[in-house]
């Protein structure tokens, strides 16, 4: 109870709309989600505590978009980076409006226009642990769908979920879209709560995944001596090859904008 009172009082004293603002602060400090100039979408943003923190940390060169079916009262001035979209995050029209706000139309370029998608959404609590857990997993899946539509290559996703039996399957479904996924439990979460946050870092938009075997033609040799090949305009560095070779390679490591591979013996 002391922890709850402490964060509640701090929020009041420091002008945050909700004690959950400190969860985002701690998530950012742990996982590096926010930064100067980034474009952030906050799903289920009302009443606006996370918007306040995100706006502080992206600065005047960044953009923060709050999405919620409820009306979000404008933050106090100055708020040069905050925009509001009222609607259901799963509706195509809402996602289109978000894209319009951040300055990109659907279908332009690879990936999306957003650097970070956040979700602190929780279901209406029933007191039935398994049901509340299942509903929280469903919300994360909805937020994940939005994230894969809006995130640029290398972008990050963070969502709240209640611990439970479906957590491992949820993580397994999210992992292929990112370099890695980790579980984070901020100190600002109440001791009695089963909540945790899934932090998925560095979205992969590559046409290949680790373990794939593909045929490539080595177009050039890079400064480090690796061959350079393209798979659907995505760069793959291949060791131990010469320019002009066409070889089968196995992908060993995938990054947001390039991958490493070895020739198949």
VENQUINOR-V985503 format. One record per pair of residues at least 12 apart in sequence whose ideal C-beta (glycine too) atoms are under 10 Angstrom apart, sorted by the first residue. I is the first residue (numbers start at 1). J is the second residue. If there is no record, write none. Layout:
i=I j=J
i=I j=J
This chain:
i=1 j=190
i=1 j=191
i=1 j=192
i=2 j=191
i=3 j=19
i=3 j=187
i=3 j=188
i=3 j=189
i=3 j=190
i=3 j=191
i=3 j=192
i=4 j=19
i=4 j=188
i=4 j=190
i=4 j=191
i=4 j=192
i=4 j=193
i=5 j=19
i=6 j=19
i=6 j=22
i=6 j=188
i=7 j=19
i=7 j=20
i=7 j=21
i=7 j=22
i=7 j=23
i=7 j=187
i=7 j=188
i=7 j=189
i=7 j=190
i=8 j=22
i=10 j=22
i=10 j=188
i=11 j=49
i=11 j=52
i=11 j=188
i=14 j=52
i=15 j=52
i=15 j=75
i=15 j=76
i=16 j=47
i=16 j=48
i=16 j=49
i=16 j=50
i=16 j=52
i=16 j=53
i=17 j=46
i=17 j=47
i=17 j=48
i=17 j=49
i=17 j=50
i=17 j=51
i=17 j=52
i=17 j=72
i=17 j=73
i=17 j=75
i=18 j=46
i=18 j=47
i=18 j=48
i=18 j=49
i=18 j=50
i=18 j=52
i=18 j=120
i=19 j=49
i=19 j=188
i=19 j=189
i=19 j=190
i=20 j=47
i=20 j=49
i=20 j=50
i=20 j=53
i=20 j=120
i=20 j=122
i=20 j=160
i=20 j=186
i=20 j=188
i=20 j=189
i=21 j=48
i=21 j=49
i=21 j=50
i=21 j=51
i=21 j=52
i=21 j=53
i=21 j=54
i=21 j=56
i=21 j=120
i=21 j=188
i=22 j=49
i=22 j=53
i=22 j=186
i=22 j=187
i=22 j=188
i=22 j=189
i=23 j=49
i=23 j=50
i=23 j=53
i=23 j=120
i=23 j=160
i=23 j=184
i=23 j=185
i=23 j=186
i=23 j=187
i=23 j=188
i=23 j=189
i=23 j=195
i=23 j=197
i=24 j=42
i=24 j=49
i=24 j=50
i=24 j=51
i=24 j=52
i=24 j=53
i=24 j=54
i=24 j=57
i=24 j=118
i=24 j=120
i=24 j=158
i=24 j=186
i=24 j=188
i=24 j=197
i=25 j=50
i=25 j=53
i=25 j=56
i=25 j=57
i=25 j=186
i=25 j=188
i=26 j=184
i=26 j=185
i=26 j=186
i=26 j=187
i=26 j=188
i=26 j=189
i=26 j=197
i=27 j=50
i=27 j=53
i=27 j=118
i=27 j=120
i=27 j=158
i=27 j=160
i=27 j=184
i=27 j=185
i=27 j=186
i=27 j=188
i=27 j=197
i=27 j=199
i=28 j=53
i=28 j=54
i=28 j=57
i=28 j=116
i=28 j=118
i=28 j=158
i=28 j=186
i=29 j=186
i=30 j=182
i=30 j=184
i=30 j=185
i=30 j=186
i=30 j=187
i=30 j=197
i=30 j=199
i=31 j=156
i=31 j=158
i=31 j=182
i=31 j=184
i=31 j=197
i=31 j=199
i=31 j=200
i=31 j=201
i=32 j=156
i=32 j=199
i=32 j=201
i=33 j=54
i=33 j=57
i=33 j=115
i=33 j=116
i=33 j=117
i=33 j=118
i=33 j=156
i=33 j=157
i=33 j=158
i=33 j=184
i=33 j=197
i=33 j=199
i=33 j=201
i=34 j=53
i=34 j=54
i=34 j=55
i=34 j=56
i=34 j=57
i=34 j=58
i=34 j=59
i=34 j=62
i=34 j=64
i=34 j=115
i=34 j=116
i=34 j=118
i=34 j=156
i=34 j=158
i=35 j=57
i=35 j=58
i=35 j=59
i=35 j=62
i=35 j=115
i=35 j=116
i=36 j=57
i=36 j=58
i=36 j=59
i=36 j=60
i=36 j=61
i=36 j=62
i=37 j=58
i=37 j=59
i=37 j=60
i=37 j=61
i=37 j=62
i=37 j=63
i=37 j=81
i=37 j=115
i=38 j=54
i=38 j=57
i=38 j=58
i=38 j=59
i=38 j=61
i=38 j=62
i=38 j=63
i=38 j=64
i=38 j=81
i=38 j=114
i=38 j=115
i=38 j=116
i=38 j=155
i=38 j=156
i=39 j=58
i=39 j=62
i=39 j=63
i=39 j=64
i=39 j=65
i=39 j=81
i=39 j=101
i=39 j=102
i=39 j=103
i=39 j=104
i=39 j=112
i=39 j=113
i=39 j=114
i=39 j=115
i=39 j=116
i=39 j=117
i=39 j=150
i=39 j=151
i=39 j=152
i=39 j=155
i=40 j=53
i=40 j=54
i=40 j=55
i=40 j=57
i=40 j=58
i=40 j=62
i=40 j=63
i=40 j=64
i=40 j=65
i=40 j=66
i=40 j=81
i=40 j=82
i=40 j=102
i=40 j=114
i=40 j=115
i=40 j=116
i=40 j=117
i=40 j=118
i=40 j=155
i=40 j=156
i=41 j=54
i=41 j=63
i=41 j=64
i=41 j=65
i=41 j=66
i=41 j=67
i=41 j=83
i=41 j=85
i=41 j=89
i=41 j=95
i=41 j=98
i=41 j=101
i=41 j=102
i=41 j=112
i=41 j=113
i=41 j=114
i=41 j=115
i=41 j=116
i=41 j=117
i=41 j=118
i=41 j=119
i=41 j=143
i=41 j=146
i=41 j=147
i=41 j=150
i=41 j=151
i=41 j=155
i=41 j=157
i=42 j=54
i=42 j=55
i=42 j=64
i=42 j=65
i=42 j=66
i=42 j=67
i=42 j=68
i=42 j=72
i=42 j=82
i=42 j=116
i=42 j=117
i=42 j=118
i=42 j=119
i=42 j=120
i=42 j=121
i=42 j=158
i=43 j=65
i=43 j=66
i=43 j=67
i=43 j=68
i=43 j=85
i=43 j=89
i=43 j=90
i=43 j=94
i=43 j=98
i=43 j=117
i=43 j=118
i=43 j=119
i=43 j=120
i=43 j=121
i=43 j=139
i=43 j=142
i=43 j=143
i=43 j=146
i=43 j=147
i=43 j=150
i=43 j=159
i=44 j=66
i=44 j=67
i=44 j=68
i=44 j=69
i=44 j=70
i=44 j=89
i=44 j=118
i=44 j=119
i=44 j=120
i=44 j=121
i=44 j=122
i=44 j=139
i=44 j=142
i=44 j=143
i=44 j=159
i=44 j=160
i=45 j=64
i=45 j=65
i=45 j=66
i=45 j=67
i=45 j=68
i=45 j=70
i=45 j=72
i=45 j=82
i=45 j=84
i=45 j=85
i=45 j=89
i=45 j=118
i=45 j=119
i=45 j=120
i=45 j=121
i=46 j=66
i=46 j=67
i=46 j=68
i=46 j=69
i=46 j=70
i=46 j=71
i=46 j=72
i=46 j=73
i=46 j=84
i=46 j=86
i=46 j=121
i=47 j=66
i=47 j=68
i=47 j=70
i=47 j=71
i=47 j=72
i=47 j=73
i=48 j=66
i=48 j=68
i=48 j=72
i=48 j=73
i=48 j=74
i=48 j=75
i=48 j=79
i=48 j=82
i=48 j=84
i=49 j=120
i=50 j=64
i=50 j=66
i=50 j=118
i=50 j=119
i=50 j=120
i=50 j=158
i=51 j=64
i=51 j=65
i=51 j=66
i=51 j=68
i=51 j=72
i=51 j=75
i=51 j=79
i=51 j=81
i=51 j=82
i=51 j=83
i=51 j=84
i=51 j=118
i=52 j=64
i=52 j=75
i=52 j=76
i=52 j=79
i=52 j=82
i=53 j=118
i=54 j=66
i=54 j=81
i=54 j=82
i=54 j=116
i=54 j=118
i=55 j=75
i=55 j=78
i=55 j=79
i=55 j=80
i=55 j=81
i=55 j=82
i=56 j=81
i=57 j=81
i=58 j=81
i=58 j=82
i=58 j=115
i=58 j=116
i=59 j=80
i=59 j=81
i=60 j=78
i=60 j=80
i=60 j=81
i=61 j=80
i=61 j=81
i=62 j=80
i=62 j=81
i=62 j=82
i=62 j=115
i=62 j=116
i=63 j=80
i=63 j=81
i=63 j=82
i=63 j=83
i=63 j=101
i=63 j=102
i=63 j=103
i=63 j=113
i=63 j=114
i=63 j=115
i=64 j=79
i=64 j=81
i=64 j=82
i=64 j=83
i=64 j=84
i=64 j=102
i=64 j=116
i=64 j=118
i=65 j=81
i=65 j=82
i=65 j=83
i=65 j=84
i=65 j=85
i=65 j=97
i=65 j=98
i=65 j=99
i=65 j=101
i=65 j=102
i=65 j=114
i=65 j=117
i=65 j=150
i=66 j=82
i=66 j=83
i=66 j=84
i=66 j=85
i=66 j=86
i=66 j=118
i=67 j=83
i=67 j=84
i=67 j=85
i=67 j=86
i=67 j=87
i=67 j=88
i=67 j=89
i=67 j=94
i=67 j=95
i=67 j=97
i=67 j=98
i=67 j=101
i=67 j=117
i=67 j=118
i=67 j=119
i=67 j=146
i=68 j=84
i=68 j=85
i=68 j=86
i=68 j=87
i=68 j=88
i=68 j=89
i=68 j=121
i=69 j=86
i=69 j=87
i=69 j=88
i=69 j=89
i=69 j=91
i=69 j=94
i=70 j=86
i=71 j=84
i=71 j=86
i=72 j=84
i=72 j=85
i=72 j=86
i=83 j=97
i=83 j=98
i=83 j=100
i=83 j=101
i=83 j=102
i=84 j=101
i=85 j=97
i=85 j=98
i=85 j=100
i=85 j=101
i=88 j=142
i=89 j=117
i=89 j=119
i=89 j=121
i=89 j=139
i=89 j=142
i=89 j=143
i=89 j=145
i=89 j=146
i=89 j=150
i=90 j=142
i=90 j=143
i=90 j=145
i=90 j=146
i=92 j=106
i=92 j=149
i=94 j=146
i=95 j=112
i=95 j=145
i=95 j=146
i=95 j=149
i=95 j=150
i=98 j=112
i=98 j=113
i=98 j=114
i=98 j=117
i=98 j=146
i=98 j=149
i=98 j=150
i=99 j=112
i=99 j=113
i=99 j=114
i=99 j=149
i=99 j=150
i=100 j=113
i=101 j=113
i=102 j=114
i=102 j=115
i=102 j=150
i=104 j=150
i=104 j=152
i=106 j=149
i=106 j=150
i=109 j=152
i=109 j=153
i=109 j=205
i=110 j=152
i=110 j=153
i=110 j=205
i=110 j=206
i=110 j=207
i=110 j=232
i=110 j=233
i=110 j=234
i=110 j=257
i=111 j=148
i=111 j=149
i=111 j=150
i=111 j=151
i=111 j=152
i=111 j=153
i=111 j=154
i=111 j=155
i=111 j=203
i=111 j=204
i=111 j=205
i=111 j=256
i=111 j=257
i=112 j=146
i=112 j=147
i=112 j=148
i=112 j=149
i=112 j=150
i=112 j=151
i=112 j=152
i=112 j=153
i=112 j=155
i=112 j=203
i=112 j=205
i=113 j=150
i=113 j=151
i=113 j=152
i=113 j=155
i=114 j=146
i=114 j=147
i=114 j=149
i=114 j=150
i=114 j=151
i=114 j=152
i=114 j=155
i=114 j=156
i=114 j=157
i=114 j=203
i=115 j=150
i=115 j=151
i=115 j=152
i=115 j=154
i=115 j=155
i=115 j=156
i=115 j=203
i=116 j=147
i=116 j=150
i=116 j=151
i=116 j=152
i=116 j=155
i=116 j=156
i=116 j=157
i=116 j=158
i=117 j=143
i=117 j=144
i=117 j=146
i=117 j=147
i=117 j=148
i=117 j=149
i=117 j=150
i=117 j=151
i=117 j=155
i=117 j=156
i=117 j=157
i=117 j=158
i=117 j=159
i=117 j=200
i=117 j=203
i=118 j=143
i=118 j=147
i=118 j=156
i=118 j=157
i=118 j=158
i=118 j=159
i=118 j=160
i=118 j=197
i=119 j=139
i=119 j=140
i=119 j=142
i=119 j=143
i=119 j=144
i=119 j=146
i=119 j=147
i=119 j=157
i=119 j=158
i=119 j=159
i=119 j=160
i=119 j=161
i=119 j=197
i=119 j=198
i=120 j=143
i=120 j=158
i=120 j=159
i=120 j=160
i=120 j=195
i=120 j=197
i=121 j=136
i=121 j=139
i=121 j=140
i=121 j=142
i=121 j=143
i=121 j=159
i=121 j=160
i=121 j=161
i=122 j=135
i=122 j=136
i=122 j=139
i=122 j=160
i=122 j=161
i=122 j=162
i=122 j=193
i=122 j=195
i=123 j=135
i=123 j=136
i=123 j=137
i=123 j=138
i=123 j=139
i=123 j=162
i=125 j=162
i=129 j=162
i=129 j=163
i=129 j=164
i=129 j=194
i=130 j=162
i=130 j=164
i=130 j=165
i=130 j=166
i=132 j=162
i=132 j=164
i=132 j=194
i=133 j=161
i=133 j=162
i=133 j=163
i=133 j=164
i=133 j=165
i=133 j=166
i=133 j=167
i=133 j=194
i=134 j=162
i=134 j=164
i=134 j=165
i=134 j=166
i=135 j=162
i=136 j=159
i=136 j=160
i=136 j=161
i=136 j=162
i=136 j=163
i=136 j=164
i=136 j=166
i=136 j=167
i=136 j=170
i=136 j=194
i=136 j=195
i=137 j=159
i=137 j=161
i=137 j=162
i=137 j=164
i=137 j=165
i=137 j=166
i=137 j=167
i=137 j=169
i=137 j=170
i=138 j=161
i=138 j=166
i=138 j=170
i=139 j=159
i=139 j=160
i=139 j=161
i=139 j=162
i=140 j=157
i=140 j=159
i=140 j=160
i=140 j=161
i=140 j=162
i=140 j=166
i=140 j=167
i=140 j=170
i=140 j=171
i=140 j=173
i=140 j=174
i=140 j=197
i=140 j=198
i=141 j=159
i=141 j=161
i=141 j=166
i=141 j=170
i=141 j=173
i=141 j=174
i=142 j=159
i=143 j=157
i=143 j=158
i=143 j=159
i=143 j=160
i=143 j=161
i=143 j=198
i=144 j=157
i=144 j=159
i=144 j=170
i=144 j=173
i=144 j=174
i=144 j=177
i=144 j=198
i=144 j=200
i=147 j=159
i=147 j=174
i=147 j=177
i=147 j=178
i=147 j=200
i=147 j=203
i=148 j=174
i=148 j=177
i=148 j=178
i=148 j=203
i=148 j=205
i=150 j=203
i=151 j=177
i=151 j=178
i=151 j=200
i=151 j=202
i=151 j=203
i=151 j=205
i=152 j=203
i=152 j=205
i=152 j=256
i=153 j=202
i=153 j=203
i=153 j=204
i=153 j=205
i=153 j=206
i=153 j=234
i=153 j=255
i=153 j=256
i=153 j=257
i=154 j=178
i=154 j=179
i=154 j=201
i=154 j=202
i=154 j=203
i=154 j=204
i=154 j=205
i=154 j=255
i=154 j=256
i=154 j=257
i=155 j=178
i=155 j=200
i=155 j=201
i=155 j=202
i=155 j=203
i=155 j=204
i=155 j=205
i=155 j=256
i=156 j=178
i=156 j=179
i=156 j=199
i=156 j=200
i=156 j=201
i=156 j=202
i=156 j=203
i=157 j=174
i=157 j=177
i=157 j=178
i=157 j=181
i=157 j=198
i=157 j=199
i=157 j=200
i=157 j=201
i=157 j=202
i=157 j=203
i=158 j=184
i=158 j=197
i=158 j=198
i=158 j=199
i=158 j=200
i=158 j=201
i=159 j=174
i=159 j=196
i=159 j=197
i=159 j=198
i=159 j=199
i=159 j=200
i=160 j=186
i=160 j=189
i=160 j=193
i=160 j=195
i=160 j=196
i=160 j=197
i=160 j=198
i=161 j=183
i=161 j=194
i=161 j=195
i=161 j=196
i=161 j=197
i=161 j=198
i=162 j=193
i=162 j=194
i=162 j=195
i=162 j=196
i=163 j=183
i=163 j=185
i=163 j=193
i=163 j=194
i=163 j=195
i=163 j=196
i=164 j=194
i=167 j=183
i=167 j=196
i=167 j=198
i=170 j=198
i=171 j=183
i=171 j=198
i=171 j=200
i=174 j=198
i=174 j=200
i=175 j=198
i=175 j=200
i=175 j=204
i=176 j=204
i=176 j=209
i=176 j=210
i=176 j=254
i=177 j=200
i=177 j=202
i=177 j=203
i=177 j=204
i=177 j=205
i=177 j=209
i=178 j=199
i=178 j=200
i=178 j=201
i=178 j=202
i=178 j=203
i=178 j=204
i=178 j=256
i=179 j=200
i=179 j=201
i=179 j=202
i=179 j=203
i=179 j=204
i=179 j=253
i=179 j=254
i=179 j=255
i=179 j=256
i=180 j=199
i=180 j=200
i=180 j=201
i=180 j=202
i=181 j=198
i=181 j=199
i=181 j=200
i=181 j=201
i=182 j=197
i=182 j=198
i=182 j=199
i=182 j=200
i=182 j=201
i=183 j=196
i=183 j=197
i=183 j=198
i=183 j=199
i=184 j=196
i=184 j=197
i=184 j=198
i=184 j=199
i=185 j=197
i=201 j=256
i=202 j=254
i=202 j=255
i=202 j=256
i=202 j=257
i=203 j=256
i=204 j=254
i=204 j=255
i=204 j=256
i=204 j=257
i=204 j=259
i=205 j=234
i=205 j=256
i=205 j=257
i=206 j=231
i=206 j=232
i=206 j=234
i=206 j=235
i=206 j=236
i=206 j=251
i=206 j=254
i=206 j=255
i=206 j=256
i=206 j=257
i=206 j=258
i=206 j=259
i=207 j=231
i=207 j=232
i=207 j=233
i=207 j=234
i=207 j=236
i=207 j=254
i=207 j=259
i=208 j=231
i=208 j=232
i=208 j=234
i=208 j=236
i=208 j=249
i=208 j=251
i=208 j=254
i=208 j=259
i=208 j=261
i=209 j=251
i=209 j=254
i=209 j=259
i=210 j=250
i=210 j=251
i=210 j=252
i=210 j=253
i=210 j=254
i=210 j=259
i=210 j=260
i=210 j=261
i=211 j=250
i=211 j=251
i=211 j=252
i=211 j=254
i=212 j=231
i=212 j=236
i=212 j=249
i=212 j=250
i=212 j=251
i=212 j=252
i=212 j=254
i=212 j=259
i=212 j=261
i=213 j=248
i=213 j=249
i=213 j=250
i=213 j=251
i=213 j=261
i=213 j=264
i=214 j=229
i=214 j=231
i=214 j=236
i=214 j=247
i=214 j=248
i=214 j=249
i=214 j=250
i=214 j=251
i=214 j=259
i=214 j=261
i=214 j=264
i=215 j=229
i=215 j=231
i=215 j=246
i=215 j=247
i=215 j=248
i=215 j=249
i=215 j=264
i=216 j=228
i=216 j=229
i=216 j=230
i=216 j=231
i=216 j=236
i=216 j=238
i=216 j=241
i=216 j=245
i=216 j=246
i=216 j=247
i=216 j=248
i=216 j=249
i=216 j=251
i=216 j=261
i=216 j=263
i=217 j=229
i=217 j=230
i=217 j=241
i=217 j=243
i=217 j=244
i=217 j=245
i=217 j=246
i=217 j=247
i=218 j=230
i=218 j=236
i=218 j=238
i=218 j=241
i=218 j=242
i=218 j=243
i=218 j=244
i=218 j=245
i=218 j=246
i=218 j=247
i=218 j=249
i=218 j=263
i=219 j=235
i=219 j=243
i=219 j=244
i=220 j=243
i=220 j=244
i=221 j=238
i=221 j=241
i=221 j=242
i=221 j=243
i=222 j=235
i=222 j=237
i=222 j=238
i=224 j=237
i=224 j=239
i=225 j=237
i=225 j=239
i=225 j=240
i=225 j=241
i=226 j=238
i=226 j=239
i=226 j=240
i=226 j=241
i=226 j=260
i=226 j=261
i=227 j=239
i=227 j=240
i=227 j=241
i=227 j=242
i=227 j=243
i=227 j=244
i=227 j=245
i=227 j=247
i=227 j=249
i=227 j=261
i=227 j=263
i=228 j=241
i=228 j=243
i=228 j=258
i=229 j=241
i=229 j=245
i=229 j=246
i=229 j=247
i=229 j=249
i=229 j=259
i=229 j=261
i=231 j=249
i=231 j=251
i=231 j=259
i=231 j=261
i=234 j=254
i=234 j=257
i=234 j=258
i=234 j=259
i=235 j=255
i=235 j=257
i=235 j=258
i=235 j=259
i=236 j=249
i=236 j=251
i=236 j=254
i=236 j=258
i=236 j=259
i=236 j=260
i=236 j=261
i=237 j=249
i=237 j=252
i=237 j=253
i=237 j=255
i=237 j=258
i=237 j=259
i=237 j=260
i=237 j=261
i=238 j=250
i=238 j=251
i=238 j=252
i=238 j=259
i=238 j=260
i=238 j=261
i=238 j=262
i=238 j=263
i=239 j=252
i=239 j=260
i=239 j=261
i=239 j=262
i=239 j=263
i=240 j=262
i=240 j=263
i=241 j=261
i=241 j=262
i=241 j=263
i=245 j=263
i=247 j=261
i=247 j=262
i=247 j=263
i=247 j=264
i=248 j=261
i=248 j=263
i=248 j=264
i=248 j=265
i=249 j=261
i=249 j=262
i=249 j=263
i=249 j=264
i=250 j=262
i=250 j=263
i=250 j=264
i=250 j=265
